[in-house]
Amino acid sequence: MGTFAVESNGFLLDGKPFRLLAGAMHYFRVHPAYWEDRLRKLRTMGLNTVETYVAWNLHEPAPGEFRFDGKLDLVEYIRCAADLGLHAVVRPGPYICAEWDLGGLPAWLLRDPGMRLRCCHEPYLEAADRYFDALLPQLAPLQITRGGPILAMQVENEYGSYGNDKAYLQHLADGLRARGIDVPLFTSDGPSDEMLQYGTLSDVLKTVNFGSRAPTALAKLREYQPEGPLMCTEFWNGWFDHWGEEHHARDPEDAVAALDEILAAGASVGCYMFHGGTNLGFMNGANCTDGQYQPTITSYDYDAPLDEAGDPTVKYAAFREVIARYEPLPDLPIPEPSPKMALGAVELTDSVGLFEALDLLSSPLQRAAPEPMEMAGQNYGFILYRTQVTGPRAEARLAIRDVHDRAQVFADGRLLGVLEREFPEKTLSLEIAPEGVTLDVLVENMGRVNYGPNLLDRKGITEGVLLGQQYLFGWTIFPLPLDDLSGLPFSPPHSADVPTFFRGMFQVSDAGDTFLALPGWTKGVCWINGYNLGRYWARGPQRTLYIPAPLLREGKNELIVFELHGTDRYTVEFRDRADLG
């Protein structure tokens, strides 16, 4: 058994002064086959602790249905860290931000039309308590007080950036204690007055998050915590990307100087991120600032010391050098990049249109009006709304009230146009012949808001559809989570300008990591051997999707591409290097 204590001037580990040097790496963003490799590299850089969020939405995909196996085996991840001589810091939420869908909160919470998040709203607290009931008994035996590697746990996450419900924070802290958590608890917030006033508790260690100006940030922390360890829980050494923006890259010299300032002040630090990994599947989050919706890309490379494929960057060696000025380094060599595989061009020889396969992919629902995805019992993916409109009717304005997030509108299978959340003023026009028209609206959930005041982010058509001044009623709704494509009736491809699934088979003899590029394709989602790799979009900045070797099979492999705008280009490329813009 051991001890980890908060003292007036720092941390004590088993009674001795200890500087916590952590690296953020989320088990749910890294293939389990690579956990040990990435953790070993974390230790080699000179860090002594791995820090991870816990993604509630993955662990409880449906109310009361919990998963902690395979890629979600958090206990195994922490034990792997311990086997390599690392400590652990766990940030269990319930909310985590993390540029992850809904900040890690389960989408099914939003099926309740009266839901209020991150406060003392009883239905929310009941769900969060049930989650803690399932999670914390697994983590409690891994605490240092019971011979494990966990040194500390966080209460919520950056709550001062969201609300002021101290009773809610206290409920979570009390819940951690009541369920056997006896290591130190902490909060983390931005270094400002309002954040440190509203996001902290009097009897819980306060820490701050920042990327630069360490003396100023730590001085602000001292105003609110005159004694105790100084800690930057999230030292932002890089940043994440939104679709349609420039790729973020932080100058390594600037990042090193900022890290040196933190360590020179005697503070503990968490490198956010040490290794970012990937927003696999439909799990990316989004920001929504001043009404501007900004979905996050598939890659979570973060310009971190270890890149998306697990290779050391310039920052890795530079950070190792600055850490060595303050703490002893392990006697381990800097790891070499892993070999990558370039398979070249692969032809997609089969296809099937979405409308042709609709009945195989979805069980339709009849509703008077369009309803958000969550009300249809769906969490992620796409959703299609269909209605019949009689004619004749003169040309009129067609508008979708509050679409979340990107809608393709079809009249009798012909694309009328695209309506996007980021351009709410845009409308289309529709003239209807005497025989009437079938109106289809395919909406893509591009990722729920994960930060700020707009978390109640339901997806699909959230209000209604107007033609002229009339609301359109009488809808068939097709939920399209696209979590099983095995039954698609593929046939030889044909040129199309409607959403279409394309399939290609390719051979692998000796699997290695690779990167999928889709030059000439517009927007969609890719699957390798049934595993959802995430989204691509010609808008950039990301131009390739990372494919870890464990997703590939020796022999025949299957690639499926769901292209939203159709294509007459039937080839993709497997390259040996990433292109993040």
N, C-alpha and C positions, 0 to 999 in steps of 0.2 A: 504494500500500500504506500501511497505517497501523498504529498500535500502541494497545493499551489495556492499561495496567499497574496492578497492585496495589502501592502503595507503603506506607510505614510510617504515613502520615497521610492517605491518601486514594487516589483513582483519578487516573491520568494518561491523557489522551487525546491521542495524538500529542505526548507530552511536556509537556502543559499540564494544570493541575488541572481536574478535571471532576467535577461532581456528577450522578450518574445519577438522572434523574427519569423513571420508567417508568410506563406504564399497562398493566394486564393486559387483553388482549382476545384471545379464542381464535378463530382462523380457522374452527374447526369449529362454532362457535355463531352465526356470522354468514353470511348469504347472500353468496357471492362478488361479486355485483353491487354490494354495499354496502361491500366492504372499503375501497376508496379513500375513500369518504365518511367512514367511521368513523375511519380513520387520520388524515385531514385534521383532523377535530375533536379528536383526541387531541393533535396538534401545536398547534392553536389554543389549547387550554387551558393550554399552557405546558410540556407534557411533551416530552422529547427522545428517548424510547425506547419502543418497544412491546415488551411481554413476552408470550410465549405458551407454553402447554403444547403437547405433541404427543400426540395420542390414538392410541396403539398399536392399540387395538381397531378403529379405523376403517381404519387403513392396512394392517393384515393381517387381513382378515375371516375368512380360513381359513389354516391353517398353510402358509407358503410362498407365499401368494397376496397380492401387494402392490398397493396403489393409491395413487397420488400425483397424480391428475388431478382436473379439475373443482373441486368444493368442497373437495377434499383436496390441492390444489396449494399446498403449504406454501412451496415456493420462490417461486412467483408472489406469495404474500402478503408474504413478506419483501422481495422486490424492489419491490413496491408501496410498502412503508414507506420503503425507501431513496430511491425517486423523490420522496418528499415530505420528504426531509431528516431522516428518523428513523433512529435506531439500533435494534438489536434485541437482546433477551435471550431465549434459547431454553431451555426446560425439557423435555428429551426423555423424561424418565422413566427406566426403563420405567413406573414407577408415578407417577401425577400427582395422585391424589385428585380435586380439581376438582368434587366433587359430580357426578361422571360415573360411569356404570356400571362397577363393579369398579375404580374409580380409574384407568380407561383400560387396564387389563390385558385381553387378549382372553378372552372367555368360554370359548373352546375349550380354554384351559389346564386347565379344570376337568373335562374329559373323562377326564383321568388320575386314577384314584381315589387315587393316592398323592401327588398334587401338593402341594408346599409352596411358598408364594409369598414373594418378597422376602427370599431367603436363598440360601446356597450349595447349593441343591438342584439337582443336575446337570440334570434335565430342564427346570427353569425357566431356568437359566443358558443352556442351549443355545438355548431359544426367544428369550430376551432378546438373545443375541449375534446371532442371525439377523436380528432386528429392527434392531439397530444396524448390521449389515452393509448393510442396504437403505437405512436412513435417513441415516446420517452422511456417506456420500460425496456426497449431495445438499446437505448443509449446509456441509461443509468449504469449498467454494469461496466461500461467502458470508461468511466470517469477515473481520474488519477487516484481519487480517494478509495477506489476499489481495485487498484492495480492496473488500470487502463491508461490510454494516452490522452483522453479528453481533459484539457486544462480549464476551459471556460465555455459558457454558452451565452448567446445574445438574446436579449428581450426585444422581440419585434425587429424592425429595421428602419432606421432613419425616420422615425415617427414624427419628429419635429418638422419634417418637410410636408406633412400631410394634415395633422390634426392636433387637438389639444385635450383629448380625453385621457386624463391621467388615471382615471379609474380603470380604463381598458388596459393600459400598460401594467397597472398593479395586478389586475386579474391574471394577466399572462405570467408575470413574475411569480405570483403566488401559486399559479398552476404548475410552473416548472418545479418549484420547491416541493409542492404537495406530491408530485410524482417522482420524487427521489433524486432530483438534481441538487447536489450539494457543493459543486464547484462554484467559483465566482461567476456571477452574472454581470453583464455589461450592456450598455446601450451605445449606439454609434449614430452620430448626426453631423451635419455640416457645422463649421465653426462660426455660427452667427447667434445673436441673442435669441431670436425667436425659435430657432431650432433647438438650442440648448435649454431653453425654458420649457418647451412643450414636449420634447422627445425624451426627457430624462426622468429618473426617479431618485428620491433623496438617498435611498439606501442601496443603490446600484451603481457600480463603477461607470463613469462617463468616459467615452472616447470620441474622437472626431475623425472625419473623413475629408481628405483634400488631396490636391495634386501638386501644389506649389505654396510658396510663402509660409513655410513651416513655422518660423518664429512667431508670426502673427497669429496663425491658427492655434498653436499651442498656448500662446498667451491668452487667447480667448477662452480656451479650455480651463486654464488656471483661474480665470475669474469665477467660473462656476464650480470648480473643484480645486480648492487651494492646496489640498494634499492628495497624495496617491500617485500611482504611475501615470506618466504621460504616454498616450498611445494614439497613433494614427491607424485605425482599423483598416481603412481603405486608402492606400497611397496610390492614386490614379496615375500609373506609369504609362498608360496609353489611353485609348478611347475606342468606342464602338462606332459603327457606321449605320446610316439610314440609306434606304434606296433613293437614288437620285442625287446623292450628295458626293462630295469628294471623299476619298479614303483618308482616314485619320492616321497620321504617323507622327509620333513625338520624337523630337531630336534626342538621341541617346545621351548626349552631353548634358542637355537640359534636365533630363530625367535623373541622371546620376547626381547632378548638383542638388536636386531637390531631395533625393534619398540621403545624401550626405548631410544636409541640413537637419533632417529628422534624427539621424543617428548621432550627430554632434550634440544635439540637445539632450541626449540621454534617453530618448523615447524608444518605446517598442513600436513595431511597424508591421503592417500587413500589406504585401505587394498585391494590388488589385489591378490586373490579374498577373499571376505568375504564368499560368497557362489557361487561355480562354476556351479553346475547343470550338464546338459547333452547336448552333441552334438547330438541332436535327428535327425533321418532320415539320409540324406546324407550330413549333414552340417559341418562335421569336416573339418578342414583345414589340411595343411601339411607344412613342412619345406623342403627346398632343399639347402643344404650347400655343396659347392664344388662338385656339381653334384650328391650328395647323397640324394635321395628322401626319406622323412620320414613322412608318414601319421600319423596324430593324432588319438588316440583311441576315442571311442564313449563317454566314461565318461569324464566329465570335473570337477571331484571331486577336483583337484588342491591341495589336502592336505590342504584345507582351514579350517578356524575355524568352519564353518558349512559344514558338509559333503554333498555328492551328494543327499542323502535322507533327508537333512534338519536337521540333528541331530548335537548337539554341540560336538565338539571334545575336546581333551586336550587343544588345542590352544585357544579355545573359552574362557574358564575360565582364562587361563593365560593372554590372551590379555586384558580381562576385568580388571584383577588385575593391569596390568601396566597402563592402561588408568586411573584408579582410582587415581594414583599418581599425575595426572596432571589436571584432569577434574572431576567434580561431576558425579556420576553414577545415572541413574534412579533407583528408589526404586522398582525393579522388580526381582523376583527370576530367577536363571538360569533355562531355560526350560529343561524338561526331554525328552529323546528320544521318538519318536513316536513308537507305536507297529507295528511290521512287521508280515507278513503272510507267512507261509510255507505250500504250498499246496502239496508238495511232487512231485512224478513222474506223468507226464501226457503223455499219449500215443498219437502219431500222426497217425491217422487211415486212412488218405487219402493222395494221392500224384498225381502229374502230372509233366512230364518232360518239361523243357523249350522248347525244339525243337517241342514237340507236341503242345504246346500252343502258339507258336510264332505268328501265324496269328491273334490270339485274343489279344495279348499284344502290337502289333506294326503294323503300316502302313509302309510298306517297300518303300525305295527310290532306284532308279537306278542311279548309278554314274559310270563314267569311272574309277575313282581311289578312294580308301578309303579317306574319309574326316573326320575331327575331329567332335566330338559330337556337338559342337556349330554350325558348318556349316549345320548340319542336323536339326537345330532349337531346340536342346535339351540342357538342363542345367545340369541334375544330373542323376545318376543311372548307367546303363550298356548300351552298344551298341554292336550289333553283325554285323559282316561283312561276306558276303558269296560270293564265286566265284566258277566257274567250271574251272578245269584245265585238259586239254587233256593229253592223254598218247599214247604210252608208254613213260616213261622218266626215265632215270637212276637216282640213288640216288643223291640228290643235297641239298645244304644248304638252309634252309628256314629262313629268317630273317625279322623281322618287324622293320622298320626304325623309331625310336623314339616313342615307344609305351607309352601311358600315360593312365593307369598306370600298369595294370596287365592283361595279355591276356592268355586265355586258347585256344589252337589251336586244332581243330578237323578235321580229314579226314574221310569222310563218317560216321560221328557221333562217331568216335573213338578218344579218347584223345591222341594227339601226345605229348603234354607237355605244360608247362607254361613258358611264357616269361614275365619278370618283368622289370619295369623301373630302379629299383635299380641295375640290372645286365645287362647293355646294351650290353655287349659283347656276351651274350648267344644267341645261335641259335639252331634250330632243323634241322633234316634231313628228306627228303621226297622222296620216290620212288613211281612212278605212273605207275599203270598197264595200259594195252592198252585201257580199257574202261574209263579211266579218273577217276577223283575224285572230290567230293564236299568238298571244303575247307571252314570251319567256324572258325572265330576268334571272341571270346566273350571277350570284354574288359570292365573291371570295372574301373570306375572313383573313385579313392580312396580318393579324396579330393584335391581341388586346393591349390597350394602354397599360403600362407597368409602373408608371410614376406620375405623381401629381394628383390634381383634384378630379381627373376624369376617369377614374378606375371603373365606374359603372358603365362598362363599354360592351353593350350587347351587340351582337353581330347579325348581319342580314339587312332586311328592310325593317327598320325600327319604328316607323310611323305609318306610311302608306304610299300608294301610287296615285297620282293625279293625272287625269287626261282633261286638259282644259281646267274647268272648275269642279269637275266631278271626281270623287274618289272611286276607284275601281274595286268592286267586291266580287267574291266568289272565286277563291284561289285553290289550286292544288300545289302543295309544297313537297318538294323532293329533297330530304336531307342527304347530303353527299359527304360523309366523313372520309370516304376513300381509304378506309383502313383495311380493305380486302379487295384486291383486283384480280384474284385468281380465276374468277368466272368470266372474264371479259372475252367475247367472241371475236378474236382477231381474224383479219383476212388481209390479203395483199393491200398495201397502202394506196390511197388515191388522194390527189390534191384537194384540199378543203380549206375554207376560211372560217370554220366553226371549231369549237373546242373538240380536240381529238386526242385519243390515246395512241401512241406509237410504241412498238416493241421491237427490240433487236436482241439477238443472242450473240455471245462472243466467248471465245475460249481463253482460259488462263492456265498456264502450266506451273508457274511459281509466283504466287500472289505477293504483291507489295502494295504499299500505299500508292494512290494515283489521284488524278484530278480530272473531273469531267468538264469539258468545255462544249458549249452549244452555239458556235458562231452561226448567225443567220436565223436563229430561233428568237421568239419574242418574249414570251412569259409563260411560266408554268411550274410544274413540280416533277421531280424525278425519283424513281424507285430502283434500287439494286437488289435483286433477289428478294423482292417483297419488302425491303427496308426503305422507309421514306427518308431520302437524303435532304429534303428541303426544297426551297423555291429558287428559281433562277429568273432573271429579268434583264432584258437588254438595256434597261435604264441604267444599270450599274450602280455602284462602282464594281461590285463583285462580278467576275467573269468566269470563275470556275467553282465547282463544288468538290469539296474534299471527300475522298472515299478511303477510309481506313481498310487495310488489307484484310482484317477479320471478316469484313462483309462479303468478300469474294470467295468463290469456291474453286478448287482445282477442277478443271474441266469446263463444262458449259455454265455460263452465267446469263442472267436475264436483266435487261434494262428496259424500263417503261418510262416514257416521257409523256406527261399530260400537257400538251401545248394548247393554250387558251385561244390563240388566234389562228391556228392552222398553219400549215407550211407546205411547200413543195420541195423542201430540203430534207432528205431522209438520212443524213449522216451526222454523227457527233464525233468528238475527239477525246481520247484519254491521254492526258499529258503528264509529264513528270515534274511539273512545277505549278504552283498556285499563281493566279492572277486576281488580286483583290483590288485592282485599280490604282 
